[in-house]
């Protein structure tokens, strides 16, 4: 019998969360009532988590712990605690689900996880996005044209969790059988939009002077940080997705392949996306785009290793380096 240890990694939050929920649902079906816990490896010691798993519950038949940020578990003692627990865990009714935005964790932990209990959830490829949206709307009794789908993808983070959340707003506003158009997207997501990494990118490449764009971007960042989706990891992941798309735009332009057909198959079919990335390409050159992606990766590593204390400062510094410095690092304090 496989040990009840699971490992779900990767940046596709929606499908990854579905997998976590499936484990919980299966346990509820088997045991009935279930104690559910959520911890972060950055905040809770592995030893404390092991104590809960080994103690079980006095009031329910089973318990399930979801441990996020599992990629930071690297200490030998912590790794051995998890590996040691798996040797006898199959005899109990407790489960541990390790979750990470990264694609891998410590190799010794990975070896302790049964092959059928681990999966990497990758972001959707470009050619999957519009079919996914069409299927999602169709399942709920609606349809959507390609241009509206492209507009949504330009504004919503590239994971099914965020797409489901944002697209569900249309179901409350339009009757079943309605075809969602670009005008509907403007009305629902643009004029009543919630700020995200993608609206932040849109602000960063707006038609404003650099320092004004910087001020507006900080305002958007503050709104995101005050919202339910305030994860700095998700903000950086969203901006990284945007600048990777900008690299694709630059490549198509530099090789003379920016025809309507090539733009469409690379995710730039809507008027909004074309306008947005055309502006962005004027602000950031191919070299600057590459430097910005490096800055994003560096900021991500700094935040993951340094905890939450300096998150806001690091994010503000990152925005300044992108908007004002165009990918160059801040070597020292600079007055605005």
Buried (B, 14 or more C-beta within 10 A) or exposed (E): EEBBBBBBBBBBBBBBBBBBEEBBEEBBEEBEEBBEBEBBBEEBEBEEBBEBBEEBBEEBBBBBBBBBBBBBBEEEEBBBBBBEBBEEBEEBBBBBBBBBBBEBBBEBBBEBBBEEBBBBBEBBEBEEBBEBBBEBBEEEEBEBBBBBBBBBBBBBBBBBBBBEBBBEEBBEEBEEEBEBBBEBBBEBBBEEBBBBBBBBBBBBBBEBEBEEBBBBBBEBBBBBBEEEBBBBBBBBBBBBBBBBBBBBBBEBBEEEEBEEEBBBEBBBBBEBBBEBBBBBBEBBEBEBBBBBBEBBEBBBEBBBEEEEEEBBEBBBBBBBBBBBBBBEEEEEEEEE
